[in-house]
């Protein structure tokens, strides 16, 4: 029962992550293409395009971290594992625990930063997007990384 729940959760999160990444990157590419075309053809530039791309880079970096945890492609230094192959399970477990701690820190401090933006009601300069929307990616990604790390730890135990 629990295995089916984790599998459905994994499928749902994977779809959400992949489609969100796809949609925001396509939006950024289209706005950049339009900006370059307008700049070259009409000597006119879209000010909001650069701000949108900046936001997309932030979102894709954070969501990409969750995908990287799921796929096991986070950056690692494996010199100790290569010198002492028997320590690989212990070091992997240790790295996963550190990742859980990092995810908890992202949730806690991300929430604090998001709450601060909510209280001050700040907005981006050009597009007037509330900064709370941009900062909210931190605690959301923290939760996603926490869930993904738990999934990886369960897979490692099997």
Phi and psi restraints in degrees (value plus and minus 20) as a CYANA .aco file:
   2 UNK   PHI     -86.6   -46.6
   2 UNK   PSI     -54.9   -14.9
   3 UNK   PHI     -84.0   -44.0
   3 UNK   PSI     -59.9   -19.9
   4 UNK   PHI     -87.1   -47.1
   4 UNK   PSI     -58.0   -18.0
   5 UNK   PHI     -84.2   -44.2
   5 UNK   PSI     -65.1   -25.1
   6 UNK   PHI     -83.9   -43.9
   6 UNK   PSI     -56.8   -16.8
   7 UNK   PHI     -86.6   -46.6
   7 UNK   PSI     -63.6   -23.6
   8 UNK   PHI     -86.8   -46.8
   8 UNK   PSI     -58.9   -18.9
   9 UNK   PHI     -82.4   -42.4
   9 UNK   PSI     -62.4   -22.4
  10 UNK   PHI     -82.0   -42.0
  10 UNK   PSI     -65.2   -25.2
  11 UNK   PHI     -83.2   -43.2
  11 UNK   PSI     -62.4   -22.4
  12 UNK   PHI     -84.7   -44.7
  12 UNK   PSI     -67.9   -27.9
  13 UNK   PHI     -83.7   -43.7
  13 UNK   PSI     -59.1   -19.1
  14 UNK   PHI     -81.9   -41.9
  14 UNK   PSI     -64.7   -24.7
  15 UNK   PHI     -83.4   -43.4
  15 UNK   PSI     -64.8   -24.8
  16 UNK   PHI     -81.7   -41.7
  16 UNK   PSI     -66.7   -26.7
  17 UNK   PHI     -83.4   -43.4
  17 UNK   PSI     -68.8   -28.8
  18 UNK   PHI     -86.9   -46.9
  18 UNK   PSI     -63.1   -23.1
  19 UNK   PHI     -90.5   -50.5
  19 UNK   PSI     -55.4   -15.4
  20 UNK   PHI     -85.2   -45.2
  20 UNK   PSI     -66.5   -26.5
  21 UNK   PHI     -80.1   -40.1
  21 UNK   PSI     -63.8   -23.8
  22 UNK   PHI     -80.4   -40.4
  22 UNK   PSI     -68.2   -28.2
  23 UNK   PHI     -85.0   -45.0
  23 UNK   PSI     -64.3   -24.3
  24 UNK   PHI     -92.3   -52.3
  24 UNK   PSI     -54.7   -14.7
  25 UNK   PHI     -89.2   -49.2
  25 UNK   PSI     -59.9   -19.9
  26 UNK   PHI     -82.6   -42.6
  26 UNK   PSI     -62.4   -22.4
  27 UNK   PHI     -80.5   -40.5
  27 UNK   PSI     -62.6   -22.6
  28 UNK   PHI     -85.6   -45.6
  28 UNK   PSI     -63.1   -23.1
  29 UNK   PHI     -83.3   -43.3
  29 UNK   PSI     -62.6   -22.6
  30 UNK   PHI     -85.1   -45.1
  30 UNK   PSI     -61.6   -21.6
  31 UNK   PHI     -88.3   -48.3
  31 UNK   PSI     -57.8   -17.8
  32 UNK   PHI     -86.7   -46.7
  32 UNK   PSI     -60.8   -20.8
  33 UNK   PHI     -81.7   -41.7
  33 UNK   PSI     -65.7   -25.7
  34 UNK   PHI     -82.3   -42.3
  34 UNK   PSI     -59.5   -19.5
  35 UNK   PHI     -84.8   -44.8
  35 UNK   PSI     -64.2   -24.2
  36 UNK   PHI     -86.4   -46.4
  36 UNK   PSI     -62.9   -22.9
  37 UNK   PHI     -82.6   -42.6
  37 UNK   PSI     -64.5   -24.5
  38 UNK   PHI     -85.8   -45.8
  38 UNK   PSI     -57.0   -17.0
  39 UNK   PHI     -86.6   -46.6
  39 UNK   PSI     -62.9   -22.9
  40 UNK   PHI     -94.6   -54.6
  40 UNK   PSI     -61.3   -21.3
  41 UNK   PHI    -104.9   -64.9
  41 UNK   PSI     -58.9   -18.9
  42 UNK   PHI    -140.6  -100.6
  42 UNK   PSI     -17.3    22.7
  43 UNK   PHI      35.5    75.5
  43 UNK   PSI      20.2    60.2
  44 UNK   PHI    -148.9  -108.9
  44 UNK   PSI     120.8   160.8
  45 UNK   PHI    -143.8  -103.8
  45 UNK   PSI     127.5   167.5
  46 UNK   PHI    -113.6   -73.6
  46 UNK   PSI      95.4   135.4
  47 UNK   PHI     -89.1   -49.1
  47 UNK   PSI     -54.9   -14.9
  48 UNK   PHI     -92.3   -52.3
  48 UNK   PSI     -39.6     0.4
  49 UNK   PHI     -83.0   -43.0
  49 UNK   PSI     -64.0   -24.0
  50 UNK   PHI     -87.6   -47.6
  50 UNK   PSI     -55.7   -15.7
  51 UNK   PHI     -88.0   -48.0
  51 UNK   PSI     -59.7   -19.7
  52 UNK   PHI     -82.4   -42.4
  52 UNK   PSI     -63.4   -23.4
  53 UNK   PHI     -84.5   -44.5
  53 UNK   PSI     -58.4   -18.4
  54 UNK   PHI     -80.8   -40.8
  54 UNK   PSI     -63.7   -23.7
  55 UNK   PHI     -86.0   -46.0
  55 UNK   PSI     -60.3   -20.3
  56 UNK   PHI     -84.2   -44.2
  56 UNK   PSI     -59.0   -19.0
  57 UNK   PHI     -82.8   -42.8
  57 UNK   PSI     -61.2   -21.2
  58 UNK   PHI     -82.8   -42.8
  58 UNK   PSI     -70.6   -30.6
  59 UNK   PHI     -83.9   -43.9
  59 UNK   PSI     -64.1   -24.1
  60 UNK   PHI     -88.0   -48.0
  60 UNK   PSI     -51.3   -11.3
  61 UNK   PHI     -86.3   -46.3
  61 UNK   PSI     -67.1   -27.1
  62 UNK   PHI     -89.1   -49.1
  62 UNK   PSI     -65.2   -25.2
  63 UNK   PHI     -87.0   -47.0
  63 UNK   PSI     -54.4   -14.4
  64 UNK   PHI     -83.6   -43.6
  64 UNK   PSI     -50.9   -10.9
  65 UNK   PHI     -83.9   -43.9
  65 UNK   PSI     -60.4   -20.4
  66 UNK   PHI     -85.1   -45.1
  66 UNK   PSI     -62.3   -22.3
  67 UNK   PHI     -84.4   -44.4
  67 UNK   PSI     -59.1   -19.1
  68 UNK   PHI     -85.0   -45.0
  68 UNK   PSI     -57.3   -17.3
  69 UNK   PHI     -84.6   -44.6
  69 UNK   PSI     -62.8   -22.8
  70 UNK   PHI     -82.0   -42.0
  70 UNK   PSI     -63.3   -23.3
  71 UNK   PHI    -106.3   -66.3
  71 UNK   PSI     -22.4    17.6
  72 UNK   PHI      50.0    90.0
  72 UNK   PSI      10.8    50.8
  73 UNK   PHI    -132.7   -92.7
  73 UNK   PSI       9.0    49.0
  74 UNK   PHI     -92.3   -52.3
  74 UNK   PSI     133.1   173.1
  75 UNK   PHI     -87.9   -47.9
  75 UNK   PSI     111.1   151.1
  76 UNK   PHI    -157.0  -117.0
  76 UNK   PSI     131.2   171.2
  77 UNK   PHI    -125.0   -85.0
  77 UNK   PSI      94.7   134.7
  78 UNK   PHI    -132.9   -92.9
  78 UNK   PSI       7.4    47.4
  79 UNK   PHI     -84.4   -44.4
  79 UNK   PSI     -61.4   -21.4
  80 UNK   PHI     -86.3   -46.3
  80 UNK   PSI     -59.2   -19.2
  81 UNK   PHI     -84.4   -44.4
  81 UNK   PSI     -57.9   -17.9
  82 UNK   PHI     -90.1   -50.1
  82 UNK   PSI     -54.2   -14.2
  83 UNK   PHI     -96.0   -56.0
  83 UNK   PSI     -56.6   -16.6
  84 UNK   PHI    -148.6  -108.6
  84 UNK   PSI      62.4   102.4
  85 UNK   PHI     -81.0   -41.0
  85 UNK   PSI     -45.4    -5.4
  86 UNK   PHI     -88.2   -48.2
  86 UNK   PSI     -42.0    -2.0
  87 UNK   PHI    -103.7   -63.7
  87 UNK   PSI     -22.6    17.4
  88 UNK   PHI     -76.4   -36.4
  88 UNK   PSI     -67.6   -27.6
  89 UNK   PHI     -82.5   -42.5
  89 UNK   PSI     -59.4   -19.4
  90 UNK   PHI     -87.0   -47.0
  90 UNK   PSI     -65.5   -25.5
  91 UNK   PHI     -87.6   -47.6
  91 UNK   PSI     -55.2   -15.2
  92 UNK   PHI     -84.9   -44.9
  92 UNK   PSI     -63.5   -23.5
  93 UNK   PHI     -83.3   -43.3
  93 UNK   PSI     -62.3   -22.3
  94 UNK   PHI     -81.3   -41.3
  94 UNK   PSI     -64.2   -24.2
  95 UNK   PHI     -83.2   -43.2
  95 UNK   PSI     -58.4   -18.4
  96 UNK   PHI     -86.8   -46.8
  96 UNK   PSI     -58.8   -18.8
  97 UNK   PHI     -85.0   -45.0
  97 UNK   PSI     -61.1   -21.1
  98 UNK   PHI     -83.1   -43.1
  98 UNK   PSI     -56.2   -16.2
  99 UNK   PHI     -86.7   -46.7
  99 UNK   PSI     -57.1   -17.1
 100 UNK   PHI     -84.7   -44.7
 100 UNK   PSI     -60.9   -20.9
 101 UNK   PHI     -82.9   -42.9
 101 UNK   PSI     -63.7   -23.7
 102 UNK   PHI     -81.7   -41.7
 102 UNK   PSI     -61.5   -21.5
 103 UNK   PHI     -83.4   -43.4
 103 UNK   PSI     -60.7   -20.7
 104 UNK   PHI     -83.6   -43.6
 104 UNK   PSI     -59.0   -19.0
 105 UNK   PHI     -85.3   -45.3
 105 UNK   PSI     -59.4   -19.4
 106 UNK   PHI     -83.0   -43.0
 106 UNK   PSI     -60.6   -20.6
 107 UNK   PHI     -84.6   -44.6
 107 UNK   PSI     -69.5   -29.5
 108 UNK   PHI     -85.2   -45.2
 108 UNK   PSI     -76.3   -36.3
 109 UNK   PHI     -92.2   -52.2
 109 UNK   PSI     -52.2   -12.2
 110 UNK   PHI     -84.0   -44.0
 110 UNK   PSI     -60.1   -20.1
 111 UNK   PHI     -83.6   -43.6
 111 UNK   PSI     -62.9   -22.9
 112 UNK   PHI     -81.3   -41.3
 112 UNK   PSI     -63.9   -23.9
 113 UNK   PHI     -87.7   -47.7
 113 UNK   PSI     -60.4   -20.4
 114 UNK   PHI     -84.8   -44.8
 114 UNK   PSI     -61.7   -21.7
 115 UNK   PHI     -83.5   -43.5
 115 UNK   PSI     -59.7   -19.7
 116 UNK   PHI     -81.2   -41.2
 116 UNK   PSI     -62.6   -22.6
 117 UNK   PHI     -86.4   -46.4
 117 UNK   PSI     -54.0   -14.0
 118 UNK   PHI     -86.2   -46.2
 118 UNK   PSI     -61.9   -21.9
 119 UNK   PHI     -89.5   -49.5
 119 UNK   PSI     -56.5   -16.5
 120 UNK   PHI    -107.0   -67.0
 120 UNK   PSI     -34.9     5.1
 121 UNK   PHI      35.1    75.1
 121 UNK   PSI      22.2    62.2
 122 UNK   PHI     -98.9   -58.9
 122 UNK   PSI     134.3   174.3
 123 UNK   PHI    -153.1  -113.1
 123 UNK   PSI     139.2   179.2
 124 UNK   PHI     -87.6   -47.6
 124 UNK   PSI     138.7   178.7
 125 UNK   PHI     -89.0   -49.0
 125 UNK   PSI     -68.2   -28.2
 126 UNK   PHI    -114.1   -74.1
 126 UNK   PSI     -70.7   -30.7
 127 UNK   PHI    -104.6   -64.6
 127 UNK   PSI     -31.3     8.7
 128 UNK   PHI      38.0    78.0
 128 UNK   PSI      17.0    57.0
 129 UNK   PHI    -103.3   -63.3
 129 UNK   PSI     111.4   151.4
 130 UNK   PHI     -80.5   -40.5
 130 UNK   PSI     112.9   152.9
 131 UNK   PHI     -84.4   -44.4
 131 UNK   PSI     -39.6     0.4
 132 UNK   PHI     -81.8   -41.8
 132 UNK   PSI     -53.0   -13.0
 133 UNK   PHI     -87.4   -47.4
 133 UNK   PSI     -60.5   -20.5
 134 UNK   PHI     -91.9   -51.9
 134 UNK   PSI     -64.0   -24.0
 135 UNK   PHI     -91.9   -51.9
 135 UNK   PSI     -41.2    -1.2
 136 UNK   PHI     -85.9   -45.9
 136 UNK   PSI     -36.1     3.9
 137 UNK   PHI     -85.1   -45.1
 137 UNK   PSI     -46.4    -6.4
 138 UNK   PHI     -85.6   -45.6
 138 UNK   PSI     -75.2   -35.2
 139 UNK   PHI     -87.7   -47.7
 139 UNK   PSI     -52.0   -12.0
 140 UNK   PHI     -83.6   -43.6
 140 UNK   PSI     -65.8   -25.8
 141 UNK   PHI     -86.1   -46.1
 141 UNK   PSI     -55.3   -15.3
 142 UNK   PHI     -78.5   -38.5
 142 UNK   PSI     -63.5   -23.5
 143 UNK   PHI     -84.7   -44.7
 143 UNK   PSI     -64.1   -24.1
 144 UNK   PHI     -82.3   -42.3
 144 UNK   PSI     -63.8   -23.8
 145 UNK   PHI     -85.0   -45.0
 145 UNK   PSI     -58.7   -18.7
 146 UNK   PHI     -81.0   -41.0
 146 UNK   PSI     -68.3   -28.3
 147 UNK   PHI     -82.7   -42.7
 147 UNK   PSI     -65.2   -25.2
 148 UNK   PHI     -83.7   -43.7
 148 UNK   PSI     -58.2   -18.2
 149 UNK   PHI     -86.7   -46.7
 149 UNK   PSI     -61.0   -21.0
 150 UNK   PHI     -80.6   -40.6
 150 UNK   PSI     -62.2   -22.2
 151 UNK   PHI     -81.5   -41.5
 151 UNK   PSI     -63.0   -23.0
 152 UNK   PHI     -84.6   -44.6
 152 UNK   PSI     -59.8   -19.8
 153 UNK   PHI     -85.3   -45.3
 153 UNK   PSI     -59.3   -19.3
 154 UNK   PHI     -85.6   -45.6
 154 UNK   PSI     -61.4   -21.4
 155 UNK   PHI     -83.6   -43.6
 155 UNK   PSI     -58.5   -18.5
 156 UNK   PHI     -86.0   -46.0
 156 UNK   PSI     -55.0   -15.0
 157 UNK   PHI     -89.5   -49.5
 157 UNK   PSI     -50.6   -10.6
